[in-house]
Amino acid sequence: MESSLIIPAEAERFREACTFVRSCAAECGAPESLLQKLDLVIEELVINIASYAYPEEAGKVEIRCLRETASAAQNGKPDSLFCLCFCDWGVAFNPLQSPRPDMEIDLHRRNIGGLGLHLVLEMADTCAYERRNGMNEFKVCFEI
Amino acid sequence: MSIEQVNEAGITILQVDGSLDGDGTQVLEEKVLSLLDSDTSCLLFDFSNLDYINSSGLRVLVLAYQRLKKSSGKVGICGVKDYIQEVFEVSGYDKIFSMYPSRSEALGGL
């Protein structure tokens, strides 16, 4: 199963992507408890792409939903994964190498930049980034 | 998203219902800033009916915390659902904010 949606990379368009992804998640049998996490990942990443991949010009973002099977090393049973791929054709940006907020500093002195990406990386079970042919592809997967 | 303000025992309670996404966060930030400007010193966010929060929503809570910390004020959060609790844990904010299971416990503890 694989479906995709292309929307303008604009912060306020993230709800269209949420509706699309929720429908794909239901088809894949993803649990209800995953839906708000998916909304969070979509909102944070669409805003990120709108702000940083296309800082000056308009651009597009493609969101692909796919179900994958990954071999689990622990118990030998295959895990089902529900994955989202975010593709844009803007400035190269690897979310896995972005600075993370320093959680050891007192909150009243903490610089909370990078919090959105931190939440995405912590909520997901696996993340992967690839830059190819002028395209950023960031894949976020959840066990279902 | 809707916000209801109640003042009880010297504590300003903001009950935030629905989703704190991009638009909702802006409304909450304006509300919080106006309270801080009017000398509110103890603020309780009641999230019993809040289903969603993003990083911008967390930033509004941090803003309130940072401003009130300077004036020896307090910020509490009560009634969070499982997803919201996970966001707090992942961000480490569950260890920083005073968090209570219910409004009545928060009113007793703040």
Contacts between the chains, C-beta under 8 A, distances in Angstrom:
chain1	res1	chain2	res2	distance
A	11	B	22	6.2
A	12	B	22	6.8
A	14	B	22	7.6
A	15	B	21	7.9
A	33	B	82	7.2
A	33	B	83	7.5
A	36	B	51	6.7
A	36	B	52	5.4
A	36	B	83	4.4
A	37	B	83	7.0
A	37	B	86	7.9
A	39	B	21	7.8
A	39	B	52	6.2
A	40	B	52	7.5
A	40	B	54	5.8
A	40	B	87	7.4
A	43	B	21	6.2
A	43	B	22	7.1
A	43	B	54	5.3
A	44	B	54	6.4
A	44	B	55	6.2
A	47	B	22	7.6
A	103	B	91	7.9
A	103	B	92	4.3
A	107	B	62	6.3
A	107	B	65	5.9
A	107	B	66	7.3
A	107	B	93	7.3
A	107	B	96	4.5
A	108	B	65	6.7
A	108	B	66	5.0
A	108	B	69	4.6
A	108	B	70	7.8
A	110	B	62	7.7
A	112	B	55	8.0
A	112	B	58	7.6
A	112	B	59	6.0
A	112	B	62	5.9
A	115	B	55	4.3
A	115	B	58	6.4
A	115	B	59	7.1
A	115	B	91	6.5
A	116	B	54	7.1
A	116	B	55	3.8
A	116	B	56	7.9
A	118	B	55	8.0
A	118	B	90	7.6
A	118	B	91	7.0
A	119	B	54	7.8
A	119	B	55	5.7
A	119	B	87	6.5
A	119	B	90	5.9
A	119	B	91	6.5
A	122	B	90	4.2
A	123	B	86	7.5
A	123	B	90	6.5
